[in-house]
Amino acid sequence: MSPARAAALEKLCRAYWMPVCVFARRKGWNEEDAKDLTQQFFARLLARNDFGGLDPKKGKFRTFLLTAFTHFLANEYDRSTALKRGGGFAIVSLDQLPPDQIGDLAIPTGAQPGDQYDRGWAQAILQAALRELKAEMTTAGKGPQFEELKQFLTLNGTAADYAAAADKLGVEAAGVPVTVHRLRQRYRALVRAEVAQTVSSPVELEEEMRHLFAVLNQ
């Protein structure tokens, strides 16, 4: 496996860690075992180039990953011999994850395991895009602007809201809606770029984008 592909795969594993872990909880594993299972699964994924034929460049990573993990839970985990935290591989350290990535590992209610997994996947995509947007704005010296205006990425602000934001930032109120519009455009582009990493064709990208919006609208 090339260093570039290994790095890309590790990034995807980190992004999908929480949805997979929550899926294990929804399937009945306790929190500690769910974490151990998730770590072991991703450790094997990164260590074995032929693990279940899984390849983010061959089809939808989201679907492949869920299928492979379901198979892993059913056939490849021996609780009496499994090493903690992924057989010695620290794929993700929970101490290093921000709260929005750790989430709530309590057993979800209502939704089916697959639906819960898709919800976690959608949230992971949005969080990754938001972190990238924050990094871009910070690098450009616009960190305070991002922190003040990020609330408008998914919520429509009123004239009063924009005026309050402008006052905090020390800018003209008339320019805030324009800046928000540009931020939204960039955010959408970054969301699309995150999804694009997990598919192998433009057709699959459009399918995954439709699925993402459908999950978020549920």
N, C-alpha and C positions, 0 to 999 in steps of 0.2 A: 504494500500500500504506500503510495507516495505521501510525503510529508504534508502536502497541501490537502490531499483528500482526507488524511487522518485528522488534520486540524478542523476541516469542515465537518467531518462526522462527529468529532468530539463536541463541537459547538451545538450540533443538532441534538446530541444526547443530553447535554445540559439543558437545552430548551424544553425537551420532552420529559425530563426527569419527573417533574411534578404530576403531569397528566397520567403517566404510567404508574406512579406510586399510588395516586388516588384510585386508579382502576383496580390495583391489587387490594386496596382497602375495601372497595365496593364489592369485590369478589369474596370477601370474608376474612382476609388475613388481618391480624392485629397490626398496630402501627409499627412496632419494631420489626416484625417479620416483613411487612410491606417494604420498609426502607431497605432491609437486607436483600430482599428479592430484586428490588429495582437496581441496587448497586451491582449485584452479581450479574444481572442481565446485561447492563450496559458495559460492565467490565469485559464480558465475553464478546459482546458486539464489537468493542474496540480492539480486542486482542485477536479475534479470528476473522479474517477477511472473507471467509466463506460461511459465516454464521447464518444459516437459513436462507442463503441467497439474498440476504438483505443488502440493499445498495440504494442510497438516496438518489442516485442517478438513473435508477431503473424503476419508474413508476412512482406512485404516491408514497412518500415516506411514512405519512400518517397511517395508511392502511397496512403497509408492510410491517410497521413496528407493532401495531396492535395484534396482528396475526401471529407474529413471532413471539410476542410476550405471552399471549394466551397459550401457545404451544409450550413455552418455557414453564409456565405455571403448572401445566398439566403433566408434563413428562420429564422435566430436567432438573427439578429441585428436590434434593434429599435433605429434609430438615435435620436429620441426625448428623450429617457430615458437612453441611454448608458452612463456609467461613463467613464471618460477619463482614458487613460492608463491602460486599463484592469480591470476596476472595482476596483481599489485600489491596485492591485497586480503589483508590479514593476518586471516583468519577466526579462526585459532587460532595463537598463538605457543607453540611447544613449550617455550620457556624459562619460560613462565608456567604451564604445566600441572604439577600435582603428579604424583609418580611413579605413583600408582594410576590416573591417566588416560592416561599415556603408554603404559604396558604394554610388551609385548615385540613389536617389529616383525619379529622373525625369522619366516621362512616357517613357518606352522603345519603340522603333519603329521597325517595321519589323517583329520580331518574335511573334508568338502567345503566349498568356499567359502561356500555359502549357510548351512550349519550353523555355520561359524565366525562368520559375520556375525551370526546370531541369538544366539550365545553372547556376542559382544561387545555386542550390543544389550541383552541381559538384564543384563550386568554394568554397563553404563552407566546403566540404570534404577536399579539398586540403589545405585550410587555417588552418583547425583544425590539420591536420597531420603536417603541417609546424610548427605550434606553439608547438606541442609536441616534434618535432625534436629539435627545438631551446631550449626547456626546458631541454631536455636530454643533449645536448651539453654544455649548460651553467652549469648544475649541475656537469658535468665532467670536468669543468674548461676549456672548449674549445669554449667559447662564441665567441671570436674574429675569430677563425677558421670558425665557422658557418657563421658569418656575411660576411666573405670574400668569402667563397665557395658556399653559397646558390644560387648564380647566375647560377651555373653550374648544379643545380638539374634538370632544364628543358631545358637548352641550352648547346650545345656542344661547349666546349672551344677549342681554338687552342693552339699550343705549346707556342705561345707568351703569350696568356691569362694565361696559367698555370704558366709560368715563372714570370709574373707580380704578380700573386697571391702569389707565393712562396717568392718573394722578400719582399712583404708586411708582410708576416707572419714570415719571417726569417727562412725558411726551404728549403730543397733541392727540386728543381723543379721536379725531377724524382718521388718524392713521392706524388705530388699533384694529378695526375690522379688516383692513387690508393685510396687516401682518398676520392676523388669525387665519385669513383665507390662505395665505401662502404656507403657513405652518400646517394647515390641514392637508393641503396638496402634497407637501413633502411627507407628512405622516402616512398618507395613503400610498405614496410611492414606496416608502420603506416597508409597509405591511406587505405590499405586493412582492417586493424583493425578498422578504423573509419566506413567503410562500413559495416563490420561484426556486429557492434552494432545495425544496423537498419534492420536486416533480421533474420529469424528464422531457416535457414537450409543452408548447404553448397551449395546446388543447387541454392538457391536464391542469395547467395553471388556471385557465378560466374555470374549469370544473371545481378546483379547490377554492377559488375565490368565491364562487357562488355558494359553495358549501359553508365557507367561513361566515358569510353574511347570513345564511340561513340559521346557523347555530347561534349567532349573536342576536338574532331577532326572535329567538324562541322565548 
